[in-house]
Amino acid sequence: ALGAMLREAGFDARVGGNIGAPLVGLVEGSTEATAFAVEVSSFQLEGTERFRPDVAVWLNLSPDHLDRHPSLEAYVAAKARLFANQGAGDWAVVNADDPVVLEEARRARSRKLPFRVTGEPLPSGDGAFFDAGLARFGLTGRLETLFRRDEVVLPGAHLAGDLLVAAAAARLLGAPAEAIARGVRAFRAVEHVLEHVATIRGVAYYNDSKATNVEAARRSLEAFVQP
């Protein structure tokens, strides 16, 4: 979603990482102006030394991959390496309702932008949140609308929330609100993420194989109101 929004804004945006296209394969032909939208797993982060994103997004935390990481604390530490090399000019976009994510972000040197995908808008007005059906983005007292929630074609509140956070990241990277809204309106399912694959005899089939833990599967099931 972030890549689509950046492309709508005219960026040379390249998407990869843990979602299938290795980052090293995206480098050829890039310039200083190229924007990379990269999903980075805990497996990849635990071995990083110089990885430094201009905008780092940590959506949430739930126990996962504990067949690889020796403890939940080790898993958290691996994820938190996302912020390890950030400086004062970078951004950490973090879940205002996840205390562990907030605590790890506090240790980072980067600027913080909170987001909230459910419940009341952020009281400070700064950050990303939904308010009266609008995706709102506030920074240093200036409040903007990035898109309307009813423009989201993906099922489920959690995927609308993902688009909100992607929109906030795109805005921090310089994409105008109009381009972000166009990206949201045009965005369709990501492969393996509540991806509608067929409707056969009135039954809809979805591929949600990216839901690798109980919390992710629960959110996906909550996306449907019909049997």
C-alpha positions as CSV (number, residue, x, y, z in Angstrom):
1,A,0.0,0.0,0.0
2,L,2.8,2.4,0.9
3,G,4.5,1.7,-2.5
4,A,1.2,2.4,-4.4
5,M,0.7,5.7,-2.6
6,L,4.3,6.8,-3.3
7,R,3.9,5.9,-7.0
8,E,0.7,7.9,-7.2
9,A,2.8,10.8,-5.9
10,G,5.4,10.3,-8.7
11,F,8.1,8.6,-6.7
12,D,10.3,5.8,-8.1
13,A,9.0,3.5,-5.4
14,R,10.2,-0.1,-5.1
15,V,8.5,-2.6,-2.9
16,G,10.1,-5.7,-1.4
17,G,11.7,-7.4,1.5
18,N,9.9,-10.1,3.4
19,I,6.9,-10.0,1.0
20,G,8.8,-11.8,-1.7
21,A,11.2,-9.6,-3.6
22,P,14.6,-9.4,-1.8
23,L,15.8,-5.8,-1.2
24,V,19.1,-6.4,-2.9
25,G,17.3,-7.2,-6.1
26,L,15.6,-3.8,-6.1
27,V,18.8,-1.7,-6.0
28,E,19.9,-1.8,-9.6
29,G,19.1,1.4,-11.4
30,S,18.0,3.2,-8.3
31,T,19.0,6.8,-7.4
32,E,19.1,9.0,-4.3
33,A,15.5,9.8,-5.1
34,T,14.3,6.2,-5.1
35,A,12.0,5.3,-2.3
36,F,12.1,1.7,-1.0
37,A,9.0,0.4,0.8
38,V,10.3,-2.7,2.6
39,E,8.7,-5.2,5.0
40,V,11.5,-6.5,7.3
41,S,11.0,-9.6,9.5
42,S,12.4,-10.2,12.9
43,F,14.6,-12.9,11.3
44,Q,16.1,-10.3,9.0
45,L,16.3,-7.5,11.6
46,E,18.2,-9.6,14.2
47,G,21.3,-9.6,12.0
48,T,21.2,-6.0,10.8
49,E,24.1,-3.7,11.6
50,R,23.6,-0.5,9.5
51,F,19.9,-0.7,8.4
52,R,18.4,2.7,8.9
53,P,14.9,3.5,7.6
54,D,13.9,7.2,7.1
55,V,10.5,6.1,8.3
56,A,10.1,3.0,10.4
57,V,6.6,1.6,11.1
58,W,5.9,-1.0,13.9
59,L,2.2,-1.9,13.7
60,N,1.7,-4.1,16.8
61,L,3.2,-6.9,18.8
62,S,1.9,-10.4,19.5
63,P,3.8,-13.6,20.2
64,D,5.2,-15.1,17.0
65,H,8.1,-17.1,15.6
66,L,9.0,-18.5,19.0
67,D,10.3,-21.6,17.3
68,R,13.1,-19.4,16.2
69,H,13.5,-16.8,18.9
70,P,14.3,-18.3,22.3
71,S,11.8,-16.0,24.2
72,L,9.3,-13.3,23.7
73,E,11.9,-10.8,25.0
74,A,14.3,-11.9,22.3
75,Y,11.6,-11.6,19.6
76,V,10.8,-8.0,20.8
77,A,14.5,-7.1,20.8
78,A,14.9,-8.3,17.2
79,K,11.9,-6.3,16.1
80,A,13.1,-3.2,18.0
81,R,16.3,-3.2,15.8
82,L,14.1,-1.4,13.3
83,F,14.8,1.8,15.3
84,A,18.4,1.0,16.3
85,N,20.2,3.2,13.8
86,Q,17.7,6.0,13.4
87,G,18.7,9.5,14.1
88,A,17.0,12.7,15.0
89,G,15.9,13.4,11.4
90,D,14.1,10.0,11.0
91,W,10.6,9.0,12.1
92,A,9.2,6.1,14.1
93,V,5.5,5.5,13.4
94,V,4.2,3.5,16.4
95,N,0.9,2.1,17.8
96,A,-0.4,4.4,20.5
97,D,-2.3,1.5,22.0
98,D,0.6,-1.0,22.2
99,P,2.6,-0.4,25.4
100,V,5.6,-2.6,24.4
101,V,5.9,-0.9,21.0
102,L,5.7,2.5,22.6
103,E,8.4,1.6,25.2
104,E,10.8,0.3,22.5
105,A,10.2,3.4,20.5
106,R,11.0,5.7,23.4
107,R,14.5,4.5,23.4
108,A,15.0,5.5,19.7
109,R,16.6,8.8,18.8
110,S,14.1,9.4,16.0
111,R,11.0,11.6,16.1
112,K,7.8,9.7,17.0
113,L,4.4,9.8,15.2
114,P,1.7,7.8,17.0
115,F,-1.3,6.2,15.4
116,R,-4.5,4.7,16.6
117,V,-6.7,2.6,14.4
118,T,-9.7,2.1,16.7
119,G,-11.3,4.0,19.5
120,E,-11.1,7.7,20.2
121,P,-8.9,10.1,18.1
122,L,-5.5,10.9,19.6
123,P,-6.0,13.6,22.2
124,S,-3.0,15.7,21.1
125,G,-4.2,15.9,17.5
126,D,-0.7,14.9,16.3
127,G,-0.5,11.5,14.6
128,A,-2.7,9.3,12.5
129,F,-6.2,8.3,13.4
130,F,-9.8,7.9,12.2
131,D,-12.4,10.5,13.1
132,A,-15.9,10.6,11.8
133,G,-15.1,8.3,8.9
134,L,-12.0,10.3,7.9
135,A,-8.3,9.2,8.0
136,R,-6.7,12.2,9.7
137,F,-3.0,13.1,9.9
138,G,-1.8,15.7,12.4
139,L,1.7,17.2,12.6
140,T,2.8,20.2,14.7
141,G,-0.8,21.4,15.0
142,R,-1.7,21.1,11.4
143,L,-4.5,18.6,10.7
144,E,-5.1,17.1,7.3
145,T,-7.5,14.5,5.8
146,L,-5.7,11.8,3.9
147,F,-8.6,9.7,2.7
148,R,-12.2,8.7,3.5
149,R,-12.7,5.4,5.2
150,D,-15.5,4.4,2.9
151,E,-13.0,4.6,0.0
152,V,-11.2,1.5,1.3
153,V,-12.2,-1.6,-0.7
154,L,-10.4,-4.1,1.5
155,P,-12.4,-6.1,4.1
156,G,-11.9,-5.6,7.8
157,A,-11.1,-2.8,10.2
158,H,-7.5,-4.0,10.6
159,L,-6.7,-3.6,6.9
160,A,-8.3,-0.1,6.9
161,G,-5.9,0.6,9.8
162,D,-3.0,-0.7,7.8
163,L,-3.9,1.8,5.0
164,L,-4.1,4.6,7.6
165,V,-0.6,3.8,8.8
166,A,0.8,3.5,5.3
167,A,-0.8,6.8,4.4
168,A,0.9,8.5,7.4
169,A,4.3,7.1,6.3
170,A,3.7,8.3,2.8
171,R,2.8,11.7,4.0
172,L,6.0,11.9,6.1
173,L,8.0,10.9,3.0
174,G,6.4,13.9,1.1
175,A,3.5,12.4,-0.7
176,P,0.6,14.9,-1.0
177,A,-2.8,14.0,0.5
178,E,-4.5,13.9,-3.0
179,A,-2.0,11.2,-4.2
180,I,-2.5,9.2,-1.1
181,A,-6.3,9.2,-1.5
182,R,-5.9,8.1,-5.1
183,G,-3.7,5.3,-4.0
184,V,-6.3,4.1,-1.4
185,R,-9.1,4.2,-3.9
186,A,-7.1,2.1,-6.4
187,F,-5.6,-0.3,-3.9
188,R,-6.8,-3.9,-4.1
189,A,-5.8,-7.0,-2.0
190,V,-2.2,-8.0,-1.4
191,E,-1.4,-11.6,-2.2
192,H,-1.9,-13.9,0.8
193,V,-3.6,-11.1,2.9
194,L,-7.3,-11.7,2.9
195,E,-7.0,-12.1,-0.8
196,H,-10.3,-13.0,-2.5
197,V,-9.4,-15.9,-4.9
198,A,-12.8,-17.2,-6.0
199,T,-16.5,-17.4,-5.4
200,I,-17.9,-20.8,-6.1
201,R,-21.6,-21.6,-5.7
202,G,-22.1,-18.5,-3.6
203,V,-19.2,-19.3,-1.2
204,A,-16.3,-16.8,-1.2
205,Y,-12.8,-18.2,-0.7
206,Y,-10.0,-16.1,0.7
207,N,-6.2,-16.7,0.9
208,D,-5.0,-15.4,4.2
209,S,-1.8,-17.4,4.6
210,K,0.1,-14.4,5.8
211,A,-1.8,-14.7,9.1
212,T,1.0,-16.6,10.9
213,N,-0.3,-16.2,14.5
214,V,-3.5,-16.4,16.4
215,E,-4.0,-12.7,16.7
216,A,-3.7,-12.1,12.9
217,A,-6.1,-14.9,12.2
218,R,-8.6,-13.5,14.7
219,R,-8.5,-10.1,13.1
220,S,-9.1,-11.6,9.7
221,L,-12.1,-13.6,11.0
222,E,-13.5,-10.4,12.5
223,A,-13.4,-8.7,9.1
224,F,-16.5,-10.7,8.0
225,V,-20.1,-10.2,9.1
226,Q,-21.6,-12.8,6.8
227,P,-21.4,-16.5,7.4
